[in-house]
């Protein structure tokens, strides 16, 4: 999935030059980083100079490589978090016995209740957040190939992007953004203890930017994984505290915090618009995509997906967007059950929107109605030419679904997203017998009932 200047930076075999970044609007995805920025993943070469020299001076290592963790009990309740801890002698953070868990000290130092809350949220959820690397096959450039500087027939796998994901259940399923693994020839998942496993793509939905992976050959490690605790995005309020955990810029398991800045935001991807997004000012950068957005009780309320990036450089501007977990839950359940998202369709192909814009008519124009489709069975008319006069006869114009107005393609997609395959819907249409909708007596309002089919079963647009 691409929006604006993509925040996913690519790396070729040399790992030094980012690829061209597509632009669609003022938003940018917060996906993987270039190979040269993978400081937290151990990919940066020793003794790097030039552009890498200032970053190398930070001596950044994977956040969990040193196994420095906290020891203690998990948060008992939301109310307990607000209770100020007793003041005792400071207890140093202890090294973890189990590299897949994090624990709080038995007696935290003199911290505020808010600090204790953040520490507990990070300790409890960090084991559930994973690092995802997208590998792609590229030709090996060699002077011994097809002429000097040519390419040989050999290929090699190189990291093409880096993102985040989180453990969904106790069966080894990982949930992330679709754009994090898009185009991958191989996907690798790195856990908190730095073990890395190949992951199989179970399924995904590019339109909604959700994908589900399954760890391969992880054996007993799967039973040691910690699934996240799911919350709800339905009752979110602007101003409430949120926390984001992910792998920005290759810095693994980074915690940032902020508030819910807005609700029901829209993210344009060109032809489609994702609606209902949660806006936050918690810092989100390239590499955060697929990571968790948590409420103050440590429950997942969204998947960090995109950032507003007016500069086109993939940097956080304090405006980030997350997929609401309530919509993600339904998509993941379908993928786990069917291996795909069952997208309901009317069974029509739609004409370009410019046709109706010229007429000043809201709605979507039906271009084709394939034989055997649900729309054909309901009597929907396609656009065609009159066989005698040769004039264009417009097809049916869809103006509503179950009483909900359809003014454009985005409205139609939104209306169908609320339905399931097999549902019968009332479709309001405007039927014309000529290309002039405003001529007297040439168009009439009608309603038909259509039983929705599944996308992919018939060759249709919607």
PEFEN-V553478 format. One record per helix or strand. SS is the DSSP state (2 for helix, 1 for strand). FROM is the first residue (numbers start at 0). LEN is the number of residues. If there is no record, write none. Layout:
ss->SS from->FROM len->LEN
ss->SS from->FROM len->LEN
This chain:
ss->1 from->26 len->3
ss->2 from->34 len->3
ss->2 from->38 len->3
ss->2 from->49 len->7
ss->1 from->67 len->1
ss->2 from->77 len->4
ss->1 from->94 len->1
ss->2 from->112 len->16
ss->1 from->128 len->13
ss->1 from->150 len->17
ss->1 from->172 len->4
ss->2 from->177 len->4
ss->1 from->185 len->5
ss->1 from->195 len->10
ss->1 from->209 len->6
ss->2 from->220 len->4
ss->1 from->229 len->1
ss->1 from->240 len->6
ss->2 from->247 len->3
ss->1 from->253 len->15
ss->1 from->272 len->8
ss->1 from->291 len->3
ss->1 from->299 len->9
ss->1 from->319 len->5
ss->2 from->324 len->14
ss->1 from->343 len->2
ss->1 from->348 len->2
ss->2 from->353 len->6
ss->1 from->363 len->5
ss->2 from->373 len->5
ss->1 from->383 len->2
ss->1 from->391 len->2
ss->1 from->396 len->5
ss->1 from->403 len->2
ss->2 from->408 len->9
ss->1 from->423 len->9
ss->1 from->442 len->9
ss->1 from->452 len->3
ss->1 from->457 len->1
